[in-house]
Amino acid sequence: MSEERPKHFYIAVLLYESTSESGDKEPMYQESFVLLQATNEEEARARALEHARRQDIRYESAEGKTIRWSLKHMVDVSPALDDNLKDGSELYARHFKNYDAYRAFEPLLGGTVDP
């Protein structure tokens, strides 16, 4: 009888890209943070990729053009900062040095999602 290994929480940071068959549309990007439970980082990465593949969709726009959302990059998979999730738990943190670059792309800090 094998002993079941404990599962821990992991956060996957996934970057999706939306493209259109219309030549005049710029791609749109979405950063998604996904909470997963896994026994180790390797399993968490596999589950993140499985999740991302299920998000790969195509649909027709109002103009009759095909729009596709697909995984562009798995940015990170790391253990949640607090494995005992409750109100106020910290899930994920990252560090950076270029605040101007962050501000330029973050819509809530003055960047925009409109091309």
Backbone as a chain_set.jsonl record, in Angstrom:
{"seq": "MSEERPKHFYIAVLLYESTSESGDKEPMYQESFVLLQATNEEEARARALEHARRQDIRYESAEGKTIRWSLKHMVDVSPALDDNLKDGSELYARHFKNYDAYRAFEPLLGGTVDP", "coords": {"N": [[0.856, -1.177, 0.0], [0.714, 2.093, -1.0], [1.852, 5.195, 0.302], [0.03, 8.157, 0.344], [1.169, 11.183, -0.94], [1.364, 14.452, 0.509], [-0.539, 17.217, -0.72], [0.238, 20.449, -1.968], [-0.339, 23.989, -2.278], [0.082, 25.72, -5.318], [0.995, 28.45, -7.442], [0.315, 29.309, -10.679], [1.506, 31.31, -13.252], [0.227, 32.435, -16.092], [0.487, 33.395, -19.463], [-1.569, 34.532, -21.901], [-2.457, 34.861, -25.366], [-4.399, 36.719, -27.604], [-5.461, 36.45, -30.842], [-6.461, 37.603, -34.093], [-7.968, 36.786, -37.207], [-8.275, 38.937, -38.72], [-6.452, 41.376, -40.339], [-6.027, 43.938, -39.327], [-6.046, 44.086, -36.594], [-4.406, 44.359, -33.485], [-2.574, 42.039, -31.461], [-3.945, 40.895, -28.321], [-3.239, 40.576, -24.866], [-3.343, 38.477, -21.966], [-2.734, 38.096, -18.577], [-2.78, 35.506, -16.346], [-3.452, 34.22, -13.124], [-3.296, 31.198, -11.607], [-4.559, 28.997, -9.22], [-3.353, 25.996, -7.982], [-3.334, 22.58, -6.842], [-0.837, 20.343, -5.908], [1.54, 17.631, -5.599], [4.184, 18.199, -5.981], [6.518, 20.473, -7.626], [6.917, 19.721, -10.301], [4.598, 18.228, -10.924], [2.767, 20.294, -10.538], [3.487, 22.042, -12.629], [2.791, 20.447, -14.837], [0.025, 20.251, -14.423], [-0.644, 22.952, -14.678], [-0.076, 23.406, -17.373], [-1.927, 21.666, -18.524], [-4.29, 22.923, -17.661], [-4.024, 25.361, -19.06], [-4.185, 24.48, -21.708], [-6.836, 23.725, -21.846], [-7.977, 26.213, -21.914], [-7.549, 27.172, -24.406], [-9.146, 28.566, -26.963], [-11.383, 29.17, -29.734], [-13.372, 31.479, -31.472], [-16.06, 33.14, -33.202], [-16.04, 36.514, -34.112], [-18.171, 39.485, -33.868], [-17.879, 40.629, -36.306], [-17.507, 38.492, -37.915], [-15.011, 37.312, -37.971], [-12.437, 35.003, -37.091], [-11.417, 34.577, -33.792], [-8.786, 33.804, -31.633], [-7.776, 32.557, -28.528], [-4.866, 31.67, -26.894], [-2.258, 29.866, -25.153], [0.6, 31.687, -24.608], [2.893, 31.792, -23.068], [4.167, 30.033, -20.259], [4.735, 31.642, -17.519], [5.554, 31.399, -14.814], [5.668, 28.955, -12.217], [5.101, 28.407, -8.977], [5.419, 27.611, -5.457], [2.645, 28.478, -3.372], [2.807, 31.345, -1.275], [1.718, 31.082, 1.218], [0.648, 28.193, 2.522], [-1.529, 27.538, 3.993], [-4.368, 28.471, 3.347], [-6.283, 31.318, 3.969], [-8.29, 34.132, 4.992], [-6.563, 36.97, 4.048], [-4.246, 35.65, 3.339], [-1.103, 35.464, 1.717], [-0.444, 34.899, -1.641], [1.242, 34.981, -3.934], [4.228, 36.501, -5.084], [6.323, 38.755, -6.841], [9.373, 40.173, -8.001], [10.736, 43.202, -9.325], [12.618, 45.61, -11.269], [12.112, 47.776, -12.917], [10.008, 50.153, -12.658], [8.72, 52.008, -14.326], [8.33, 50.578, -16.724], [6.575, 48.614, -15.806], [4.403, 50.207, -15.028], [3.703, 51.214, -17.526], [2.482, 49.072, -18.867], [0.506, 48.153, -17.156], [-2.877, 48.361, -16.807], [-4.319, 49.44, -14.626], [-2.652, 51.287, -13.568], [-2.331, 53.326, -15.31], [-1.536, 52.421, -17.796], [-2.915, 50.882, -20.767], [-5.482, 48.713, -22.083], [-6.39, 49.043, -24.551], [-5.449, 49.233, -27.988]], "CA": [[0.0, 0.0, 0.0], [1.557, 3.281, -1.085], [1.429, 6.328, 1.109], [-0.296, 9.309, -0.493], [1.958, 12.362, -0.584], [0.512, 15.629, 0.727], [-0.598, 18.211, -1.791], [0.463, 21.827, -1.57], [-0.84, 24.958, -3.242], [1.021, 26.366, -6.235], [0.435, 29.498, -8.288], [0.832, 29.323, -12.049], [1.318, 32.579, -13.958], [0.096, 32.064, -17.494], [0.299, 34.518, -20.374], [-2.343, 34.147, -23.076], [-2.483, 35.822, -26.468], [-5.585, 36.691, -28.448], [-5.172, 36.882, -32.208], [-7.607, 37.666, -34.988], [-7.601, 36.607, -38.608], [-8.349, 40.268, -39.303], [-5.106, 41.925, -40.393], [-5.898, 45.263, -38.726], [-6.16, 43.984, -35.124], [-3.2, 44.025, -32.738], [-2.836, 40.988, -30.461], [-4.279, 41.275, -26.95], [-2.619, 39.624, -23.947], [-3.957, 38.332, -20.647], [-1.94, 37.404, -17.575], [-3.713, 34.799, -15.477], [-2.862, 33.555, -11.968], [-4.126, 30.021, -11.367], [-4.257, 28.253, -7.998], [-3.356, 24.556, -8.235], [-2.819, 21.722, -5.779], [0.011, 19.289, -6.45], [2.472, 17.075, -4.624], [5.505, 18.793, -6.203], [6.52, 21.489, -8.686], [6.772, 19.058, -11.6], [3.17, 17.953, -11.1], [2.098, 21.592, -10.658], [3.729, 22.519, -13.992], [1.977, 19.626, -15.738], [-1.373, 20.645, -14.23], [-0.78, 24.298, -15.237], [-0.125, 23.254, -18.829], [-3.232, 21.05, -18.802], [-5.277, 23.997, -17.485], [-3.863, 26.314, -20.166], [-4.69, 23.854, -22.949], [-8.318, 23.784, -21.814], [-8.373, 27.602, -22.157], [-7.31, 27.458, -25.824], [-10.47, 28.623, -27.593], [-11.608, 29.94, -30.961], [-14.773, 31.864, -31.645], [-16.274, 34.109, -34.271], [-16.378, 37.855, -33.64], [-19.374, 40.075, -34.464], [-17.534, 40.929, -37.707], [-17.355, 37.231, -38.629], [-13.599, 36.915, -37.992], [-12.067, 34.037, -36.057], [-10.573, 35.044, -32.7], [-8.214, 32.665, -30.904], [-7.02, 32.759, -27.289], [-4.003, 30.516, -26.678], [-1.142, 30.074, -24.246], [1.82, 32.228, -25.218], [4.033, 31.431, -22.233], [3.978, 29.745, -18.85], [5.708, 32.567, -16.941], [6.084, 30.905, -13.55], [4.894, 28.06, -11.353], [5.831, 28.379, -7.704], [4.563, 27.333, -4.298], [1.967, 29.625, -2.754], [3.577, 31.848, -0.137], [1.075, 30.573, 2.433], [-0.044, 26.951, 2.154], [-2.723, 27.458, 4.822], [-5.136, 29.586, 2.797], [-7.324, 31.936, 4.791], [-8.401, 35.566, 4.734], [-5.292, 37.673, 4.208], [-3.096, 34.845, 2.913], [-0.343, 35.901, 0.548], [-0.384, 33.797, -2.584], [2.311, 35.05, -4.919], [4.923, 37.783, -5.159], [7.472, 38.786, -7.738], [10.163, 41.383, -7.849], [11.166, 43.807, -10.581], [13.407, 46.819, -11.075], [11.722, 48.868, -13.802], [8.642, 50.569, -12.344], [8.137, 52.679, -15.5], [7.869, 49.538, -17.645], [5.396, 48.019, -15.175], [3.335, 51.203, -15.122], [3.325, 51.374, -18.931], [1.591, 48.009, -19.341], [-0.546, 47.855, -16.179], [-4.002, 49.265, -17.038], [-4.781, 50.115, -13.411], [-1.671, 52.311, -13.212], [-2.207, 54.304, -16.391], [-1.417, 51.729, -19.073], [-4.236, 50.651, -21.346], [-5.673, 47.47, -22.822], [-6.76, 49.436, -25.914], [-4.272, 49.491, -28.823]], "C": [[0.901, 1.239, 0.0], [0.951, 4.425, -0.274], [1.174, 7.52, 0.189], [0.48, 10.525, -0.002], [1.045, 13.566, -0.434], [0.579, 16.581, -0.465], [-0.427, 19.597, -1.192], [-0.112, 22.74, -2.649], [0.315, 25.563, -4.032], [0.269, 27.435, -7.008], [1.113, 29.402, -9.642], [0.505, 30.685, -12.655], [1.368, 32.251, -15.441], [-0.18, 33.304, -18.338], [-0.381, 33.992, -21.634], [-2.287, 35.262, -24.117], [-3.766, 35.618, -27.256], [-5.198, 37.228, -29.817], [-6.442, 36.817, -33.037], [-7.117, 37.444, -36.404], [-7.696, 37.926, -39.364], [-6.959, 40.891, -39.241], [-4.933, 43.254, -39.685], [-6.004, 45.256, -37.197], [-4.815, 43.602, -34.516], [-3.536, 42.9, -31.758], [-3.158, 41.603, -29.101], [-3.686, 40.194, -26.055], [-3.353, 39.627, -22.617], [-3.01, 37.55, -19.748], [-2.923, 36.8, -16.578], [-2.943, 34.104, -14.358], [-3.802, 32.422, -11.578], [-3.638, 29.291, -10.122], [-4.411, 26.761, -8.286], [-2.91, 23.824, -6.977], [-2.04, 20.598, -6.432], [0.96, 18.803, -5.375], [3.876, 17.645, -4.781], [5.425, 19.759, -7.39], [6.34, 20.874, -10.072], [5.301, 18.758, -11.904], [2.396, 19.264, -11.283], [2.268, 22.16, -12.067], [2.884, 21.745, -15.008], [0.508, 20.017, -15.639], [-1.63, 22.044, -14.798], [-0.895, 24.228, -16.757], [-1.451, 22.643, -19.266], [-4.347, 22.104, -18.702], [-5.234, 24.958, -18.673], [-4.403, 25.747, -21.468], [-6.211, 23.872, -23.001], [-8.831, 25.197, -22.103], [-8.184, 28.015, -23.618], [-8.657, 27.402, -26.545], [-10.421, 29.434, -28.888], [-13.096, 30.285, -31.005], [-14.854, 32.901, -32.753], [-16.704, 35.441, -33.682], [-17.66, 38.333, -34.311], [-19.147, 40.398, -35.942], [-17.328, 39.661, -38.531], [-15.908, 36.751, -38.749], [-13.315, 35.949, -36.845], [-11.078, 34.664, -35.079], [-10.065, 33.808, -31.974], [-7.464, 33.165, -29.684], [-6.185, 31.504, -27.086], [-2.856, 30.89, -25.744], [0.055, 30.574, -25.039], [3.038, 31.782, -24.401], [3.572, 31.074, -20.818], [5.088, 30.526, -18.139], [6.358, 31.985, -15.689], [5.124, 29.894, -12.955], [5.697, 27.967, -10.069], [4.87, 28.098, -6.56], [3.883, 28.615, -3.811], [2.77, 30.043, -1.532], [3.019, 31.355, 1.191], [0.276, 29.341, 2.028], [-1.304, 26.726, 2.975], [-3.617, 28.633, 4.43], [-6.269, 30.011, 3.723], [-7.379, 33.412, 4.417], [-7.06, 36.242, 5.012], [-4.065, 36.881, 3.795], [-2.418, 35.465, 1.704], [-0.167, 34.701, -0.365], [0.875, 33.805, -3.43], [2.933, 36.438, -4.865], [6.033, 37.659, -6.187], [8.139, 40.134, -7.604], [10.581, 41.901, -9.214], [11.887, 45.108, -10.278], [12.917, 48.007, -11.885], [10.25, 49.235, -13.58], [7.973, 51.232, -13.549], [7.601, 51.667, -16.516], [6.598, 48.876, -17.102], [4.19, 48.944, -15.317], [2.818, 51.343, -16.551], [2.359, 50.288, -19.406], [0.433, 47.724, -18.4], [-1.7, 48.827, -16.327], [-4.46, 50.037, -15.799], [-3.808, 51.177, -12.914], [-1.455, 53.304, -14.34], [-1.971, 53.682, -17.757], [-2.817, 51.476, -19.617], [-4.297, 49.294, -22.018], [-6.082, 47.779, -24.253], [-5.501, 49.711, -26.717], [-4.11, 50.964, -29.154]], "O": [[1.739, 1.411, 0.885], [-0.265, 4.591, -0.183], [2.013, 7.851, -0.648], [0.458, 10.859, 1.182], [0.06, 13.694, -1.161], [1.613, 16.724, -1.118], [-0.876, 19.884, -0.083], [-0.34, 22.318, -3.782], [1.374, 25.874, -3.487], [-0.942, 27.339, -7.206], [2.34, 29.412, -9.735], [-0.631, 31.152, -12.581], [2.4, 31.846, -15.975], [-0.987, 34.155, -17.963], [0.149, 33.132, -22.336], [-2.098, 36.434, -23.794], [-4.166, 34.489, -27.538], [-4.669, 38.334, -29.932], [-7.372, 36.074, -32.724], [-6.012, 37.847, -36.768], [-7.254, 38.026, -40.509], [-6.352, 40.922, -38.17], [-3.8, 43.675, -39.457], [-6.046, 46.319, -36.578], [-4.165, 42.655, -34.96], [-4.666, 42.819, -31.276], [-2.696, 42.698, -28.777], [-3.635, 39.026, -26.441], [-3.91, 40.641, -22.197], [-2.541, 36.472, -20.114], [-3.786, 37.493, -16.038], [-1.912, 33.476, -14.601], [-4.966, 32.657, -11.255], [-2.448, 29.003, -9.986], [-5.452, 26.313, -8.767], [-2.194, 24.382, -6.146], [-2.508, 19.973, -7.384], [1.164, 19.473, -4.363], [4.676, 17.593, -3.847], [4.4, 19.848, -8.067], [5.673, 21.459, -10.925], [4.825, 19.007, -13.012], [1.473, 19.33, -12.094], [1.32, 22.697, -12.64], [2.327, 22.337, -15.933], [-0.181, 20.106, -16.655], [-2.705, 22.304, -15.338], [-1.722, 24.918, -17.353], [-2.03, 23.062, -20.268], [-5.233, 22.164, -19.554], [-6.273, 25.324, -19.223], [-5.018, 26.472, -22.25], [-6.803, 24.016, -24.071], [-9.986, 25.367, -22.492], [-8.617, 29.096, -24.017], [-9.237, 26.329, -26.715], [-9.536, 30.264, -29.096], [-13.952, 29.485, -30.626], [-13.844, 33.461, -33.18], [-17.615, 35.5, -32.856], [-18.178, 37.674, -35.212], [-20.091, 40.436, -36.731], [-17.008, 39.74, -39.718], [-15.619, 35.867, -39.556], [-13.888, 36.07, -35.763], [-10.046, 35.206, -35.475], [-10.825, 32.872, -31.727], [-6.632, 34.068, -29.772], [-6.719, 30.395, -27.102], [-2.53, 32.064, -25.568], [0.468, 29.955, -26.02], [4.079, 31.439, -24.961], [2.698, 31.733, -20.254], [6.247, 30.113, -18.157], [7.575, 32.069, -15.523], [3.914, 29.971, -13.165], [6.838, 27.505, -10.072], [3.664, 28.316, -6.675], [4.474, 29.694, -3.836], [3.344, 29.204, -0.838], [3.752, 31.225, 2.171], [-0.681, 29.452, 1.261], [-2.074, 25.811, 2.68], [-3.622, 29.666, 5.099], [-7.077, 29.206, 4.184], [-6.582, 33.877, 3.601], [-6.497, 36.093, 6.096], [-2.948, 37.389, 3.889], [-3.082, 35.935, 0.78], [0.213, 33.619, 0.081], [1.506, 32.766, -3.625], [2.242, 37.429, -4.629], [6.608, 36.587, -6.373], [7.537, 41.107, -7.15], [10.759, 41.123, -10.151], [11.785, 45.645, -9.175], [13.272, 49.144, -11.574], [9.361, 48.692, -14.236], [6.778, 51.037, -13.769], [6.538, 51.877, -17.1], [5.66, 48.612, -17.854], [3.098, 48.509, -15.681], [1.626, 51.566, -16.761], [1.508, 50.549, -20.257], [-0.545, 47.103, -18.816], [-1.546, 50.006, -16.012], [-4.938, 51.166, -15.914], [-4.1, 51.888, -11.953], [-0.479, 54.053, -14.319], [-2.181, 54.338, -18.777], [-3.803, 51.83, -18.972], [-3.277, 48.778, -22.474], [-6.119, 46.877, -25.09], [-4.575, 50.346, -26.213], [-3.166, 51.341, -29.848]]}, "num_chains": 1, "name": "protein.A"}
